[in-house]
């Protein structure tokens, strides 16, 4: 059944808000780890405690490909709506577990074990959320506005990160003392996340299923299997290739940039936080503009523009950033980089969705993407810090540029999915 405009907007909002809650819950862990590390790992050594919580964060990251596989299979077999609802339920469960789990002093070794289980659950959830929500947003949008509507996936991803940061700032400066945050206040954001996820779960239950899934004539045995996905090796390789440079650039100029400004440029933590927050806000707001542009001129020109400009400008931008002490110069340089990266972030979801037929679309988008992000995006910060520790920080600048250049080869040789979309053949 064809969706009405009101129904389509409700579907876009439902899919996008769920994505926001998922990413809020995901980022809250890293934002508040300083406050709860001693609860689960009472070593008396703050660095050791933070390493333990960071290790568990990494475990959650490594679960993303498994989540992309399992949830993608589920979405292709049972429906996008059902998978989206289940995904946010998993995230809610993980947050609730963290919020209520007693500390090491109360239950001993069971405390960190339960924390690991909670993050594994959340890793599966966020790993499955990307492919399923990208597929759903692309399928429910009209052909003329598919790039615009699917761009909201990154809007809500960034917004989730900003809200997690905002909750931290409010609790720090308005509602709680430092001691209260360490004792029990860190549980509040996880409780908020669990509550919001439950609300989103009910909102998603009322969504309409995408017409592409409903019309898919493939039997259940041919939906969402790795055997069926193996019939589309070129599309799978394309997803990995086009993600490689984009995810490295995204993590470099967003999550790693705050540490770069402090450790390399020499800014204070407060100044670095201000610069990072302002750039993220602008970056979030321009995503729909690039998505709209892709609906007018195609996806390929934007990807090629990102590939060429990213390859050429990344090294001079990072060199300039490493030497500046001016807040607004740093803001301008990072903003230039993020405007270029928007050629990838704003449309990467819809491009991947348009590469696959309906019977393996969620799996095809989510699984290879999660592999690429775990291998390249998730390791970007580690590689940057490793090179810096070895006294060759500039090697990382070249690494980012080379990754983008590799993806540029994919962008140049691939078809423009706006004109050759598999969604149109459903």
C-alpha positions as CSV (number, residue, x, y, z in Angstrom):
1,X,0.0,0.0,0.0
2,X,1.4,3.4,-1.0
3,X,2.1,5.7,1.9
4,X,0.4,9.1,2.3
5,X,2.6,12.2,2.8
6,X,1.7,12.3,6.5
7,X,2.5,8.6,6.9
8,X,5.8,9.0,5.1
9,X,6.8,11.9,7.3
10,X,5.8,9.9,10.4
11,X,8.0,7.1,9.2
12,X,10.9,9.4,8.6
13,X,10.6,11.0,12.0
14,X,10.2,7.6,13.7
15,X,13.2,6.1,12.0
16,X,15.3,9.2,12.7
17,X,14.3,9.7,16.3
18,X,15.1,6.1,17.0
19,X,18.5,6.6,15.5
20,X,19.1,9.6,17.8
21,X,18.2,7.6,20.9
22,X,20.4,4.8,19.9
23,X,23.5,7.0,19.4
24,X,22.8,9.0,22.5
25,X,22.9,5.7,24.5
26,X,26.1,4.7,22.7
27,X,28.0,7.9,23.4
28,X,26.8,8.3,27.0
29,X,29.1,5.5,27.9
30,X,32.3,7.2,26.8
31,X,31.0,10.6,28.0
32,X,30.5,9.4,31.6
33,X,33.2,6.7,31.9
34,X,35.4,9.1,34.0
35,X,32.7,9.0,36.6
36,X,31.8,5.3,36.8
37,X,35.1,3.6,36.1
38,X,36.0,3.3,39.8
39,X,32.6,1.7,40.5
40,X,33.2,-1.3,38.3
41,X,37.0,-1.4,38.5
42,X,38.2,-0.3,41.9
43,X,42.0,-0.6,41.3
44,X,42.8,2.8,42.9
45,X,44.6,3.7,39.6
46,X,42.5,6.1,37.5
47,X,44.4,5.3,34.3
48,X,43.9,1.6,34.8
49,X,40.2,2.1,35.5
50,X,39.8,4.2,32.3
51,X,41.7,1.6,30.3
52,X,39.3,-1.1,31.6
53,X,36.2,0.9,30.6
54,X,37.8,1.8,27.2
55,X,38.5,-1.9,26.6
56,X,34.8,-2.6,27.2
57,X,33.9,0.2,24.8
58,X,36.1,-1.5,22.2
59,X,34.3,-4.8,22.8
60,X,31.1,-3.0,22.0
61,X,32.6,-1.6,18.8
62,X,33.8,-5.1,17.7
63,X,30.3,-6.4,18.1
64,X,29.0,-4.0,15.5
65,X,29.7,-6.3,12.5
66,X,27.9,-9.1,14.2
67,X,25.0,-6.8,14.9
68,X,25.0,-5.7,11.3
69,X,24.8,-9.3,10.2
70,X,22.2,-10.5,12.7
71,X,19.9,-7.5,12.5
72,X,20.3,-7.1,8.8
73,X,19.2,-10.8,8.3
74,X,16.3,-10.2,10.7
75,X,15.2,-7.0,8.9
76,X,15.3,-8.7,5.5
77,X,13.4,-11.7,6.7
78,X,10.9,-10.2,9.2
79,X,10.6,-6.6,8.0
80,X,12.3,-3.2,8.6
81,X,9.8,-2.0,11.2
82,X,10.1,-5.2,13.3
83,X,13.9,-5.0,13.2
84,X,14.0,-1.3,14.1
85,X,11.7,-1.9,17.1
86,X,13.9,-4.8,18.3
87,X,17.1,-2.8,17.8
88,X,16.0,0.1,20.1
89,X,14.7,-2.5,22.6
90,X,18.1,-4.0,22.8
91,X,19.7,-0.6,23.4
92,X,17.2,0.2,26.1
93,X,18.0,-3.0,27.8
94,X,21.7,-2.4,27.7
95,X,21.3,1.1,29.2
96,X,18.9,-0.1,31.9
97,X,21.4,-2.8,32.9
98,X,24.2,-0.3,33.3
99,X,21.9,2.1,35.2
100,X,20.9,-0.4,37.9
101,X,23.9,-2.7,38.2
102,X,25.6,-2.6,41.7
103,X,29.3,-1.8,41.9
104,X,32.3,-4.0,42.5
105,X,32.0,-3.4,46.3
106,X,28.5,-4.9,46.4
107,X,28.7,-7.9,44.0
108,X,32.4,-8.3,43.2
109,X,33.6,-9.6,39.8
110,X,30.0,-9.9,38.7
111,X,29.9,-6.1,38.3
112,X,32.4,-5.8,35.4
113,X,31.0,-9.0,33.8
114,X,27.5,-7.5,33.7
115,X,28.9,-4.3,32.3
116,X,30.5,-6.3,29.5
117,X,27.2,-8.1,28.8
118,X,25.4,-4.7,28.6
119,X,27.9,-3.3,26.2
120,X,27.8,-6.4,24.0
121,X,24.0,-6.0,23.8
122,X,24.4,-2.3,22.9
123,X,27.1,-3.1,20.3
124,X,24.7,-5.6,18.6
125,X,22.0,-2.9,18.7
126,X,24.0,-0.1,17.2
127,X,25.6,-2.4,14.7
128,X,22.2,-3.4,13.4
129,X,20.6,0.0,13.7
130,X,22.7,1.6,10.9
131,X,21.9,-0.8,8.1
132,X,18.2,-1.2,9.0
133,X,17.5,2.5,9.5
134,X,19.4,3.4,6.3
135,X,17.4,0.9,4.4
136,X,14.1,2.0,6.0
137,X,14.6,5.7,5.5
138,X,15.7,5.2,1.8
139,X,12.7,2.9,1.1
140,X,10.0,5.1,2.6
141,X,11.2,8.3,1.0
142,X,10.0,9.4,-2.5
143,X,12.5,9.0,-5.3
144,X,12.8,12.8,-5.7
145,X,13.7,13.4,-2.0
146,X,15.5,10.2,-1.1
147,X,18.9,11.8,-0.6
148,X,17.3,14.6,1.6
149,X,15.4,12.3,3.9
150,X,18.1,9.7,4.3
151,X,20.6,12.5,5.3
152,X,18.7,12.8,8.6
153,X,20.5,9.6,9.7
154,X,23.7,11.5,10.2
155,X,21.8,14.5,11.6
156,X,20.4,12.3,14.4
157,X,23.7,10.5,14.9
158,X,25.5,13.8,15.6
159,X,22.6,15.0,17.6
160,X,22.8,12.0,19.8
161,X,26.4,12.8,20.5
162,X,25.6,16.4,21.3
163,X,22.7,15.5,23.6
164,X,25.0,13.1,25.6
165,X,27.5,15.9,25.9
166,X,24.7,18.3,26.9
167,X,23.4,16.0,29.7
168,X,27.0,15.8,31.0
169,X,27.4,19.6,31.1
170,X,24.0,20.1,32.8
171,X,24.7,17.5,35.5
172,X,28.2,18.9,36.0
173,X,27.4,22.6,36.2
174,X,23.7,22.8,37.3
175,X,22.3,19.8,39.2
176,X,25.0,17.8,40.9
177,X,28.3,18.2,42.7
178,X,31.4,16.4,41.5
179,X,31.1,13.9,44.4
180,X,27.4,13.2,43.6
181,X,28.3,12.5,40.0
182,X,31.0,10.0,41.0
183,X,28.7,8.3,43.6
184,X,25.4,7.9,41.8
185,X,24.8,10.7,39.4
186,X,26.4,8.9,36.5
187,X,23.5,6.5,36.5
188,X,21.0,9.2,35.5
189,X,22.0,9.5,31.8
190,X,21.7,5.7,31.4
191,X,18.2,5.8,33.0
192,X,17.3,8.7,30.6
193,X,18.5,6.6,27.7
194,X,16.5,3.6,28.7
195,X,13.3,5.7,29.1
196,X,13.7,7.4,25.8
197,X,14.4,4.1,24.1
198,X,11.2,2.6,25.4
199,X,9.2,5.6,24.1
200,X,10.9,5.3,20.7
201,X,10.1,1.5,20.7
202,X,6.4,2.2,21.0
203,X,6.7,5.0,18.4
204,X,8.4,2.6,16.0
205,X,5.7,-0.1,16.6
206,X,3.2,2.2,15.0
207,X,5.2,2.8,11.8
208,X,4.2,1.5,8.4
209,X,6.3,-1.2,6.9
210,X,8.2,0.0,3.8
211,X,6.5,-0.8,0.5
212,X,9.8,-2.3,-0.9
213,X,9.7,-5.0,1.7
214,X,6.0,-5.7,1.3
215,X,6.4,-6.0,-2.4
216,X,9.4,-8.3,-2.3
217,X,8.3,-11.5,-3.9
218,X,11.4,-13.5,-2.8
219,X,10.6,-16.5,-0.5
220,X,11.8,-16.2,3.1
221,X,14.6,-18.7,2.4
222,X,16.2,-16.2,-0.1
223,X,15.9,-13.2,2.2
224,X,18.8,-11.8,4.3
225,X,21.2,-14.7,4.0
226,X,24.9,-14.5,3.4
227,X,24.4,-16.9,0.5
228,X,22.1,-14.4,-1.2
229,X,24.5,-11.5,-0.3
230,X,27.3,-13.4,-2.0
231,X,25.5,-13.0,-5.3
232,X,26.3,-9.2,-5.1
233,X,30.1,-9.2,-4.6
234,X,30.6,-5.9,-6.5
235,X,28.0,-4.1,-4.3
236,X,29.6,-5.5,-1.1
237,X,33.0,-4.4,-2.2
238,X,31.7,-1.0,-3.2
239,X,30.2,-0.5,0.3
240,X,33.5,-1.3,2.0
241,X,35.5,0.8,-0.5
242,X,33.3,3.9,-0.3
243,X,33.1,3.6,3.5
244,X,36.9,3.3,4.0
245,X,37.9,6.9,3.4
246,X,34.6,8.4,4.6
247,X,34.7,6.7,8.0
248,X,38.4,7.6,8.6
249,X,37.7,11.2,7.7
250,X,34.5,11.3,9.8
251,X,36.2,9.9,13.0
252,X,39.3,12.1,12.5
253,X,37.4,15.4,12.3
254,X,34.7,14.6,14.9
255,X,35.5,12.2,17.8
256,X,39.3,12.4,17.6
257,X,39.5,16.2,17.0
258,X,38.9,17.2,20.7
259,X,42.0,15.2,21.7
260,X,44.0,16.5,18.7
261,X,43.3,20.1,19.7
262,X,44.5,19.4,23.3
263,X,47.4,17.1,22.7
264,X,48.8,18.4,19.4
265,X,47.5,22.0,19.0
266,X,47.9,22.9,22.7
267,X,44.4,24.2,23.4
268,X,42.8,24.0,26.8
269,X,40.2,21.3,27.4
270,X,37.5,23.9,27.6
271,X,38.5,25.6,24.4
272,X,38.8,22.2,22.6
273,X,35.3,21.2,23.8
274,X,33.8,24.5,22.6
275,X,35.4,24.2,19.2
276,X,34.3,20.6,18.8
277,X,30.8,21.3,19.9
278,X,30.3,24.3,17.6
279,X,31.7,22.4,14.6
280,X,29.5,19.4,15.3
281,X,26.4,21.7,15.5
282,X,27.1,23.2,12.1
283,X,28.1,19.9,10.6
284,X,24.8,18.4,11.7
285,X,22.7,21.3,10.2
286,X,24.3,21.1,6.8
287,X,23.7,17.4,6.2
288,X,20.1,17.9,4.7
289,X,21.5,20.6,2.4
290,X,23.9,18.1,0.9
291,X,21.3,15.4,0.7
292,X,19.0,17.8,-1.1
293,X,21.8,18.7,-3.5
294,X,22.3,15.0,-4.3
295,X,18.7,14.7,-5.3
296,X,19.3,17.5,-7.8
297,X,22.7,16.6,-9.3
298,X,23.2,12.9,-8.3
299,X,25.2,11.1,-5.6
300,X,28.4,10.5,-7.6
301,X,29.4,14.2,-8.0
302,X,29.2,14.7,-4.2
303,X,31.3,11.6,-3.5
304,X,33.9,12.5,-6.1
305,X,34.1,16.1,-4.7
306,X,34.7,14.6,-1.2
307,X,37.3,12.2,-2.6
308,X,39.3,14.9,-4.6
309,X,39.0,17.7,-2.0
310,X,39.6,15.3,0.9
311,X,42.7,13.9,-0.7
312,X,44.2,17.3,-1.5
313,X,43.3,19.3,1.6
314,X,43.5,16.9,4.5
315,X,47.2,17.1,5.0
316,X,47.4,21.0,4.9
317,X,44.3,21.3,7.1
318,X,45.8,19.0,9.8
319,X,49.2,20.7,9.5
320,X,47.6,24.1,10.0
321,X,45.5,22.9,12.9
322,X,48.6,21.5,14.7
323,X,50.2,25.0,14.6
324,X,47.3,27.3,15.4
325,X,46.4,28.7,18.8
326,X,43.4,30.8,17.7
327,X,40.0,29.3,18.5
328,X,38.3,30.7,15.4
329,X,41.0,29.7,13.0
330,X,40.8,26.2,14.4
331,X,37.0,26.3,14.0
332,X,37.3,27.5,10.4
333,X,39.8,24.8,9.5
334,X,37.8,21.9,11.0
335,X,34.6,23.3,9.4
336,X,36.3,23.3,6.0
337,X,37.2,19.6,6.6
338,X,33.6,18.8,7.7
339,X,32.0,20.5,4.8
340,X,34.1,18.4,2.5
341,X,33.3,15.2,4.5
342,X,29.6,16.1,4.2
343,X,29.9,15.0,0.6
344,X,30.2,11.5,2.0
345,X,28.2,11.5,5.3
346,X,25.0,13.1,4.0
347,X,24.4,10.5,1.3
348,X,26.4,7.4,2.2
349,X,23.3,5.7,3.6
350,X,21.1,6.1,0.6
351,X,24.0,5.2,-1.8
352,X,24.4,1.8,-0.1
353,X,20.7,1.2,0.1
354,X,20.4,1.8,-3.7
355,X,23.1,-0.8,-4.4
356,X,21.1,-3.8,-3.2
357,X,17.7,-5.5,-4.0
358,X,15.1,-5.6,-1.3
359,X,15.7,-9.2,-0.2
360,X,19.3,-8.5,1.0
361,X,19.2,-4.7,1.3
362,X,19.4,-4.3,5.1
363,X,22.1,-7.0,5.4
364,X,24.0,-5.6,2.4
365,X,24.1,-2.1,3.8
366,X,24.7,-3.0,7.4
367,X,27.2,-5.9,7.4
368,X,30.0,-4.7,5.1
369,X,29.6,-1.1,6.4
370,X,30.1,-2.3,10.0
371,X,33.2,-4.3,9.0
372,X,34.7,-1.2,7.3
373,X,33.9,1.1,10.3
374,X,35.3,-1.4,12.8
375,X,38.6,-1.9,10.8
376,X,39.1,1.7,9.7
377,X,36.9,4.2,11.6
378,X,37.2,2.5,15.0
379,X,41.0,2.4,14.7
380,X,41.6,6.0,13.4
381,X,42.2,7.5,16.8
382,X,44.4,4.6,17.9
383,X,46.6,5.0,14.8
384,X,46.8,8.7,15.2
385,X,48.0,8.4,18.8
386,X,50.4,5.6,17.9
387,X,52.1,7.8,15.2
388,X,52.2,10.7,17.6
389,X,53.8,8.5,20.4
390,X,56.4,7.4,17.9
391,X,57.2,11.1,17.1
392,X,55.7,11.0,13.6
393,X,52.3,12.7,14.0
394,X,52.3,13.8,10.4
395,X,52.2,10.2,9.2
396,X,48.6,10.1,10.3
397,X,47.8,13.1,8.1
398,X,49.1,11.1,5.1
399,X,47.2,8.0,6.3
400,X,43.9,9.8,6.2
401,X,44.6,11.3,2.8
402,X,45.6,7.9,1.4
403,X,42.4,6.3,2.7
404,X,40.3,9.0,1.1
405,X,42.2,8.6,-2.2
406,X,41.5,4.8,-2.2
407,X,37.8,5.5,-1.8
408,X,38.0,8.1,-4.6
409,X,38.9,5.3,-7.0
410,X,35.6,3.6,-6.0
411,X,33.6,6.8,-6.4
412,X,35.0,7.4,-9.9
413,X,34.3,3.9,-11.2
414,X,30.9,3.2,-9.6
415,X,27.6,4.1,-11.2
416,X,25.5,7.0,-9.9
417,X,23.0,5.2,-7.7
418,X,20.4,8.0,-8.1
419,X,20.1,7.0,-11.8
420,X,20.7,3.2,-11.3
421,X,18.9,2.6,-8.0
422,X,17.9,-1.0,-7.1
423,X,15.1,0.5,-5.0
424,X,13.4,1.6,-8.2
425,X,13.2,-2.0,-9.4
426,X,11.4,-3.3,-6.3
